[in-house]
Amino acid sequence: MAHALERHLALVGFMGAGKTTLGVQVADRLGRRFVDLDRELERSLRQTVPELFEQRGEAEFRVLEAEATLAALRHERPAVLALGGGAVETPSIRRALRECALTVLIDVDPRVAWTRAGGKGRPLARDESSFRALFERRRPLYAEAADAVARDVEDIVLAAGGIEVGEGLFARLADYVPDGEVEVIADATVLGLHRPPLDAPVHALRGGEEAKSLGAVERLWRELRLDRSGTIVALGGGCTTDAAGFAAATYLRGVGWVAVPTTLVGQVDAAIGGKTAVNLPEGKNLVGAFHWPQRTAIDPALLETLPERERRAGMAEAVKTALLAGEPLWELPTFELVRRCAAYKTAVCLRDPHEQGERAVLNLGHTFAHALEAAGDYRRLSHGEAVALGLLAALRLSGLETTAVEEVLAPKPVAVDRSAAWAALARDKKSVDGSPRLVLLEAPGKPVTGVKLPEERVRAALNELIAD
């Protein structure tokens, strides 16, 4: 596994890299306990690390460090662990990291590390020349142990989800696909623009919601020739990754898959978190499965070929994420917009991978959006256009300003059948006894789920989204 869904997230790196500072923040984002192995050792032995070095020597310290680190790695409840700077020098620790954790190297320049740690009482940071020599000696061990490299909280969260965001990453796609049999499921239009650099069979899907049908997935089931160790690569937008991910979840009772989103909606939302589904005539995403990708490779450079309408559709999901985060993420340049939105959703999904609780916040605006899409037979408006309208309804029912949605997304009422839209809304997955349960906001950054409002208010909000 290239993610930390059911494993520890271990942070390794040299002195002064910031493992503790970043670890505390990441643990909070992921809803996990944080364990600083140096501090745990000090607490259990009632001595500081410098005292242990002075009184027992480095050799005995490494034995004690290994005992504490191995005990933490073998604890069943996944945590965020910050390892001591020299822990990777112990072979048993490196082996345990491979078995029990997703390991992230916190990268640091040796000059920065010396500024932070040098001459401050650390037993191995007393003079700069030996400090730098130690850094160079450990460098290959960090590289051997690490599954990913990070510099900030967003990088670490993304790595925990098996996600990498990088310009030019698509050209190196083979590096992100596990060894063994591979087959590609791709949007037919995307194939004409971005041929995957893989020597593998390719199955084309029609673009948009047509890909998310039982008929399309049945064709994939019948065409696939993978064994249970094989991997599906899903190349395309949110509909493609939804359909391909569902095919991966169900073919041979589940095979691995790698998501390669090529649209903005896919890169900031749809390809993240392992929620896959297809539509039925009665409603959107009514048949699906939770099946986390082994890896998600996000290359924002692929967005350069994206039509403006598709980009605007993706911005709807970005604005939704910004409202949930309470930050104007829509103002960021594209690369950072994608990275920050992807990291936000990754953290939510790692906290609640099967939508048993707070992951429902990601449905902000979607109850209305799905109803409009179903009423338009999934052809009248795109998912992004529907989400933009849904966000308007959610903000109005929350009693909040709609300026950001109106200025960034400029949604316009859509001509669909009102009765059909209401019927689809009542059938929404989050409805209880035909009564919709909504995601609203107390304020930007403060979502609330499971909100039940009087039917007349919900109908009125839906009617405002429908053109006469």
VOTORVO-343086 format. One line per 4 residues: their letters; for each residue z, y, x of C-alpha. Coordinates in Angstrom, 3 decimals, padded with zeros to 6 digits. Last residue first. Layout:
! residues N
A = Z Y X ~ ...
END
This chain:
! residues 468
DAIL = -015.420 029.167 -039.440 ~ -014.569 028.504 -035.795 ~ -011.674 026.208 -034.999 ~ -008.910 027.155 -032.545
ENLA = -006.977 029.218 -035.084 ~ -006.988 026.178 -037.391 ~ -004.978 024.174 -034.860 ~ -002.234 026.813 -034.703
ARVR = -002.146 026.956 -038.507 ~ -001.921 023.178 -038.747 ~ 000.975 023.154 -036.265 ~ 002.819 025.871 -038.166
EEPL = 002.235 024.165 -041.548 ~ 003.460 020.848 -040.208 ~ 006.842 022.246 -039.274 ~ 007.500 021.816 -035.538
KVGT = 008.583 018.780 -033.541 ~ 008.962 019.291 -029.781 ~ 008.869 016.062 -027.770 ~ 008.661 017.830 -024.433
VPKG = 009.965 021.073 -022.946 ~ 008.329 022.963 -020.083 ~ 010.159 025.547 -017.954 ~ 007.833 026.855 -015.219
PAEL = 006.429 029.610 -017.420 ~ 009.036 030.136 -020.166 ~ 010.548 027.943 -022.884 ~ 007.207 026.166 -022.724
LVLR = 005.727 023.657 -025.173 ~ 004.779 019.983 -025.143 ~ 004.278 018.764 -028.688 ~ 005.334 015.815 -030.809
PSGD = 002.871 015.401 -033.675 ~ 004.077 013.890 -036.980 ~ 002.149 010.813 -038.146 ~ 005.262 008.648 -038.041
VSKK = 005.856 009.758 -034.446 ~ 002.943 011.391 -032.616 ~ 002.735 011.170 -028.831 ~ -000.312 008.881 -028.800
DRAL = -002.170 011.309 -031.088 ~ -002.964 009.950 -034.546 ~ -001.760 013.129 -036.257 ~ -004.011 015.167 -033.967
AAWA = -007.001 012.991 -034.792 ~ -006.440 013.449 -038.538 ~ -006.015 017.195 -038.025 ~ -009.287 017.441 -036.117
ASRD = -011.152 015.383 -038.710 ~ -009.851 017.616 -041.502 ~ -010.840 020.761 -039.618 ~ -014.414 019.601 -038.910
VAVP = -015.603 021.146 -035.656 ~ -017.051 024.549 -034.726 ~ -015.195 025.660 -031.602 ~ -013.074 028.761 -031.119
KPAL = -013.726 030.509 -027.768 ~ -011.836 030.051 -024.511 ~ -011.992 032.840 -021.882 ~ -010.629 030.648 -019.066
VEEV = -009.131 033.092 -016.552 ~ -008.605 036.115 -018.802 ~ -007.712 034.326 -022.051 ~ -005.523 031.709 -020.378
ATTE = -003.684 034.304 -018.270 ~ -003.235 036.671 -021.229 ~ -001.727 034.129 -023.625 ~ 001.754 035.647 -023.649
LGSL = 004.528 033.391 -024.900 ~ 005.958 032.539 -028.329 ~ 005.914 028.813 -027.539 ~ 003.667 028.175 -030.543
RLAA = 001.250 030.780 -029.160 ~ 001.439 029.274 -025.681 ~ 000.707 025.773 -026.976 ~ -002.190 026.960 -029.142
LLGL = -003.813 028.863 -026.277 ~ -003.266 025.885 -023.984 ~ -005.115 023.690 -026.463 ~ -008.089 026.046 -026.419
AVAE = -008.294 025.808 -022.617 ~ -007.767 022.049 -022.874 ~ -010.768 021.733 -025.222 ~ -013.002 023.664 -022.842
GHSL = -011.810 021.438 -020.008 ~ -012.487 018.255 -021.979 ~ -016.011 019.421 -022.732 ~ -017.147 020.572 -026.164
RRYD = -019.314 019.265 -029.010 ~ -019.961 015.855 -027.471 ~ -016.676 013.954 -027.679 ~ -017.366 013.283 -031.396
GAAE = -016.455 016.935 -032.094 ~ -013.402 015.949 -034.129 ~ -012.351 013.686 -031.257 ~ -012.613 016.522 -028.743
LAHA = -010.722 018.933 -030.991 ~ -007.878 016.452 -031.475 ~ -007.732 015.723 -027.757 ~ -007.385 019.414 -026.971
FTHG = -004.680 019.994 -029.572 ~ -002.456 017.267 -028.126 ~ -003.595 018.279 -024.650 ~ -002.118 021.776 -024.527
LNLV = 000.717 020.676 -022.214 ~ 000.168 016.946 -021.728 ~ 001.411 017.131 -018.138 ~ 004.907 017.649 -019.533
AREG = 004.789 013.987 -020.637 ~ 005.543 013.054 -017.036 ~ 009.120 013.996 -017.922 ~ 010.035 010.742 -019.584
QEHP = 008.718 007.191 -019.762 ~ 005.302 008.244 -018.521 ~ 004.708 005.150 -016.382 ~ 004.965 006.742 -012.911
DRLC = 007.850 009.117 -013.738 ~ 009.151 010.731 -010.546 ~ 006.011 009.718 -008.658 ~ 003.923 011.199 -011.468
VATK = 005.693 014.564 -011.372 ~ 005.391 014.762 -007.587 ~ 001.700 013.873 -007.653 ~ 001.026 016.476 -010.343
YAAC = 002.479 019.270 -008.238 ~ 000.789 018.049 -005.054 ~ -002.627 017.964 -006.720 ~ -002.160 021.483 -008.042
RRVL = -001.125 022.760 -004.610 ~ -003.954 021.063 -002.728 ~ -006.666 021.977 -005.230 ~ -005.649 025.632 -005.368
EFTP = -005.311 025.655 -001.571 ~ -008.883 024.503 -001.115 ~ -010.246 026.742 -003.887 ~ -008.631 030.011 -002.780
LEWL = -005.448 030.821 -004.733 ~ -005.280 033.097 -007.807 ~ -005.282 030.153 -010.245 ~ -001.944 029.112 -008.738
PEGA = -000.173 031.903 -010.606 ~ 003.247 030.167 -010.373 ~ 005.559 028.840 -013.097 ~ 004.892 025.230 -012.132
LLAT = 004.066 024.197 -015.705 ~ 001.970 027.314 -016.265 ~ 000.208 026.758 -012.932 ~ -000.529 023.147 -013.827
KVAE = -002.112 024.209 -017.112 ~ -004.099 026.882 -015.264 ~ -005.420 024.213 -012.895 ~ -006.285 021.937 -015.818
AMGA = -008.284 024.741 -017.435 ~ -009.794 025.591 -014.045 ~ -011.498 022.208 -014.093 ~ -013.488 023.161 -017.173
RRER = -014.447 026.437 -015.507 ~ -015.790 024.482 -012.540 ~ -017.721 022.193 -014.875 ~ -019.338 025.169 -016.621
EPLT = -020.175 026.714 -013.248 ~ -022.066 023.635 -012.102 ~ -020.424 021.733 -009.212 ~ -022.515 021.402 -006.052
ELLA = -019.940 023.224 -003.891 ~ -017.167 021.119 -005.425 ~ -017.843 018.322 -002.938 ~ -016.371 020.576 -000.234
PDIA = -012.976 020.119 -001.952 ~ -012.797 016.589 -000.471 ~ -010.089 014.558 -002.196 ~ -009.538 010.933 -001.150
TRQP = -007.096 009.086 -003.382 ~ -005.725 005.868 -001.941 ~ -004.349 002.591 -003.293 ~ -004.907 004.029 -006.749
WHFA = -001.993 003.678 -009.225 ~ -002.750 001.529 -012.267 ~ -001.157 002.679 -015.526 ~ -003.274 001.226 -018.315
GVLN = -005.581 002.278 -021.124 ~ -006.686 002.125 -024.727 ~ -006.030 005.166 -026.960 ~ -007.393 007.633 -024.413
KGEP = -009.002 009.868 -027.046 ~ -008.942 009.140 -030.749 ~ -010.217 007.218 -033.773 ~ -013.675 006.572 -032.318
LNVA = -011.906 004.875 -029.386 ~ -011.581 006.333 -025.919 ~ -011.012 004.773 -022.508 ~ -007.994 004.980 -020.230
TKGG = -006.487 005.337 -016.775 ~ -003.168 006.863 -015.673 ~ -002.884 006.182 -011.944 ~ -001.215 009.410 -010.881
IAAD = -004.030 011.577 -009.620 ~ -007.731 011.218 -010.414 ~ -007.500 013.324 -013.591 ~ -005.560 016.323 -012.297
VQGV = -006.463 018.768 -009.537 ~ -009.294 016.787 -007.946 ~ -010.685 015.294 -011.161 ~ -010.715 018.581 -013.056
LTTP = -012.357 020.231 -010.043 ~ -015.067 017.614 -009.902 ~ -015.948 015.033 -007.231 ~ -012.912 012.749 -007.431
VAVW = -012.823 009.860 -004.947 ~ -010.278 007.382 -006.316 ~ -009.707 004.150 -004.390 ~ -009.071 000.923 -006.271
GVGR = -007.149 -002.303 -005.972 ~ -007.728 -005.211 -008.339 ~ -005.954 -006.009 -011.606 ~ -005.830 -008.772 -014.135
LYTA = -009.101 -010.207 -012.754 ~ -010.658 -006.936 -013.986 ~ -008.029 -005.066 -016.027 ~ -006.587 -002.356 -013.788
AAFG = -009.829 -001.958 -011.838 ~ -011.813 -001.448 -015.050 ~ -009.220 001.083 -016.172 ~ -009.556 002.886 -012.847
AADT = -013.324 002.882 -013.175 ~ -013.156 004.338 -016.687 ~ -010.585 007.029 -015.862 ~ -012.155 007.783 -012.465
TCGG = -015.535 008.245 -014.140 ~ -014.180 010.419 -016.942 ~ -012.267 012.598 -014.484 ~ -015.244 013.287 -012.272
GLAV = -017.123 011.043 -009.891 ~ -016.752 008.264 -007.347 ~ -014.420 005.361 -008.135 ~ -014.208 002.886 -005.261
ITGS = -013.260 -000.616 -006.419 ~ -011.482 -002.878 -003.944 ~ -011.463 -006.627 -003.392 ~ -008.480 -008.939 -002.804
RDLR = -008.695 -010.348 -006.337 ~ -012.316 -011.382 -005.860 ~ -015.098 -008.917 -006.464 ~ -018.343 -009.687 -008.312
LERW = -018.408 -006.864 -010.842 ~ -021.299 -006.879 -013.308 ~ -019.564 -008.376 -016.336 ~ -016.447 -006.246 -016.036
LREV = -018.631 -003.176 -015.488 ~ -020.628 -003.836 -018.653 ~ -017.366 -004.247 -020.553 ~ -016.249 -000.867 -019.206
AGLS = -019.323 000.870 -020.616 ~ -018.943 -000.852 -023.991 ~ -015.226 -000.098 -024.144 ~ -016.064 003.578 -023.797
KAEE = -015.027 006.197 -021.265 ~ -018.356 006.635 -019.482 ~ -019.809 008.345 -022.546 ~ -017.019 010.910 -022.135
GGRL = -018.864 012.683 -019.346 ~ -021.594 011.307 -017.128 ~ -023.274 007.962 -017.521 ~ -021.972 005.264 -015.233
AHVP = -023.699 003.778 -012.194 ~ -022.594 000.575 -010.451 ~ -023.034 000.564 -006.663 ~ -022.947 -002.462 -004.361
ADLP = -021.438 -001.706 -000.929 ~ -022.366 -000.427 002.527 ~ -020.428 002.796 002.205 ~ -021.335 006.432 002.876
PRHL = -021.328 007.262 -000.866 ~ -024.504 009.099 -001.916 ~ -023.520 012.606 -002.922 ~ -026.025 014.515 -005.026
GLVT = -028.054 011.906 -006.890 ~ -025.045 009.614 -006.990 ~ -023.080 012.418 -008.633 ~ -025.480 012.392 -011.586
ADAI = -025.050 008.639 -012.101 ~ -021.244 008.900 -012.021 ~ -020.024 006.184 -009.724 ~ -018.448 002.744 -009.620
VEVE = -018.560 001.443 -006.035 ~ -017.913 -002.142 -004.950 ~ -015.882 -003.213 -001.928 ~ -015.105 -006.621 -000.423
GDPV = -012.657 -006.620 002.481 ~ -010.973 -003.967 004.617 ~ -009.236 -001.183 002.733 ~ -011.173 002.024 001.951
YDAL = -009.940 005.311 003.392 ~ -011.736 005.133 006.756 ~ -015.003 004.280 004.968 ~ -014.815 007.675 003.265
RAFL = -015.315 009.559 006.520 ~ -018.225 011.675 005.203 ~ -016.178 012.348 002.074 ~ -013.338 013.856 004.144
GEGV = -015.443 016.828 005.159 ~ -012.815 019.297 003.940 ~ -009.493 017.558 003.410 ~ -007.017 016.575 000.717
EIGG = -005.302 013.236 001.256 ~ -003.506 011.244 -001.405 ~ -001.493 008.049 -001.121 ~ 001.123 009.496 -003.482
AALV = 003.716 009.855 -000.729 ~ 001.011 011.497 001.387 ~ 000.544 014.125 -001.313 ~ 004.273 014.813 -001.381
IDEV = 004.348 015.098 002.425 ~ 001.393 017.496 002.571 ~ 002.897 019.643 -000.194 ~ 006.229 019.840 001.631
DRAV = 004.720 021.032 004.918 ~ 003.227 019.850 008.214 ~ 002.068 016.330 007.498 ~ 000.653 013.252 009.237
ADAA = 000.049 009.945 007.475 ~ 000.722 006.213 007.829 ~ 002.865 006.843 010.904 ~ 004.396 004.175 013.145
EAYL = 001.644 003.899 015.762 ~ 001.099 007.672 015.916 ~ 004.832 008.248 016.343 ~ 004.863 005.656 019.131
PRRR = 001.887 007.331 020.816 ~ 003.748 010.703 020.909 ~ 007.030 009.311 022.185 ~ 006.267 009.573 025.869
EFLA = 004.604 012.973 025.452 ~ 007.652 014.421 023.684 ~ 009.949 012.912 026.319 ~ 007.963 014.678 029.041
RFSS = 008.201 017.922 027.084 ~ 011.994 017.672 026.849 ~ 012.215 016.693 030.518 ~ 010.387 019.928 031.421
EDRA = 012.283 022.071 028.894 ~ 015.818 021.374 030.020 ~ 018.832 020.319 027.927 ~ 017.067 018.784 024.968
LPRG = 017.988 015.099 025.209 ~ 021.731 015.550 024.623 ~ 021.250 018.121 021.852 ~ 023.716 020.956 022.331
KGGA = 021.434 023.832 021.510 ~ 019.507 024.205 024.763 ~ 016.167 023.299 023.202 ~ 016.024 022.442 019.511
RTWA = 014.141 025.138 017.615 ~ 012.315 026.851 020.470 ~ 011.709 023.486 022.111 ~ 010.126 022.129 018.919
VRPD = 007.904 025.186 018.626 ~ 006.663 024.696 022.185 ~ 006.222 020.972 021.545 ~ 003.935 021.714 018.574
VDIL = 005.160 019.915 015.488 ~ 003.797 017.207 013.198 ~ 006.090 015.596 010.684 ~ 004.889 011.998 010.844
VTLA = 004.920 010.288 007.471 ~ 005.896 006.661 006.991 ~ 005.392 004.835 003.694 ~ 008.247 002.401 003.827
CERL = 009.559 -001.161 003.706 ~ 007.376 -003.500 005.758 ~ 005.675 -001.117 008.178 ~ 008.908 000.847 008.630
ARRI = 010.792 -002.395 009.265 ~ 008.438 -003.263 012.126 ~ 008.835 000.178 013.689 ~ 012.615 -000.129 013.375
SPTE = 012.626 -003.541 015.050 ~ 010.535 -002.129 017.933 ~ 013.054 000.645 018.772 ~ 011.269 003.664 020.248
VAGG = 010.550 004.859 016.711 ~ 014.220 005.848 016.325 ~ 013.950 008.512 019.006 ~ 013.659 011.563 016.762
GLAL = 016.230 010.291 014.302 ~ 014.866 009.163 010.988 ~ 014.742 011.275 007.825 ~ 014.685 008.955 004.801
VAPR = 013.453 009.843 001.312 ~ 014.683 007.120 -001.020 ~ 013.446 004.015 -002.799 ~ 016.276 001.907 -004.273
EHRL = 016.276 -001.535 -002.648 ~ 018.136 -000.733 000.556 ~ 016.375 -002.511 003.411 ~ 015.248 000.743 004.991
AALT = 018.816 002.102 004.935 ~ 020.261 -001.010 006.609 ~ 017.485 -000.920 009.214 ~ 018.270 002.702 010.018
AEAE = 022.022 002.172 010.321 ~ 021.700 -000.902 012.577 ~ 018.944 000.726 014.658 ~ 021.004 003.860 015.255
LVRF = 023.990 001.790 016.391 ~ 021.807 -000.084 018.895 ~ 020.144 003.164 020.000 ~ 023.573 004.773 020.550
EAEG = 024.581 001.825 022.730 ~ 021.608 002.449 025.019 ~ 022.063 006.250 024.945 ~ 025.589 006.213 026.318
RQEF = 028.864 005.441 024.591 ~ 031.037 008.530 025.221 ~ 028.425 011.176 025.979 ~ 025.678 009.919 023.671
LEPV = 028.134 009.342 020.823 ~ 029.640 012.796 021.338 ~ 026.178 014.405 021.257 ~ 025.412 012.480 018.016
TQRL = 028.622 013.701 016.395 ~ 031.505 011.342 015.830 ~ 033.189 010.051 012.704 ~ 031.418 006.682 013.029
SREL = 030.257 006.520 009.393 ~ 029.684 010.251 009.057 ~ 027.891 010.652 012.365 ~ 025.624 007.711 011.584
ERDL = 024.833 009.114 008.147 ~ 024.093 012.514 009.701 ~ 021.635 010.956 012.161 ~ 020.069 008.861 009.388
DVFR = 019.466 011.823 007.044 ~ 019.263 010.145 003.632 ~ 017.839 011.999 000.635 ~ 018.155 010.607 -002.882
RGLR = 014.999 010.696 -004.970 ~ 013.715 012.987 -007.721 ~ 010.361 013.418 -006.003 ~ 010.506 017.212 -005.690
DAVQ = 014.203 017.145 -004.749 ~ 013.570 014.466 -002.141 ~ 010.705 016.566 -000.776 ~ 012.923 019.634 -000.383
VGLT = 015.712 017.746 001.383 ~ 013.196 015.980 003.599 ~ 011.543 019.223 004.645 ~ 014.759 020.656 006.050
TKGA = 015.848 017.319 007.503 ~ 012.521 016.471 009.141 ~ 012.016 019.966 010.535 ~ 010.067 019.068 013.687
GMFG = 012.913 020.309 015.892 ~ 013.408 016.978 017.629 ~ 010.302 014.835 017.387 ~ 008.968 013.153 014.290
VLAL = 009.564 010.591 011.589 ~ 009.902 010.950 007.835 ~ 010.278 007.771 005.783 ~ 009.298 007.590 002.110
HREL = 010.891 004.415 000.796 ~ 008.830 002.118 -001.349 ~ 007.892 001.665 -005.002 ~ 005.379 004.526 -005.353
AHAM = 005.394 005.356 -001.642 ~ 001.627 005.216 -001.041 ~ -000.846 003.477 001.261 ~ 000.000 000.000 000.000
END
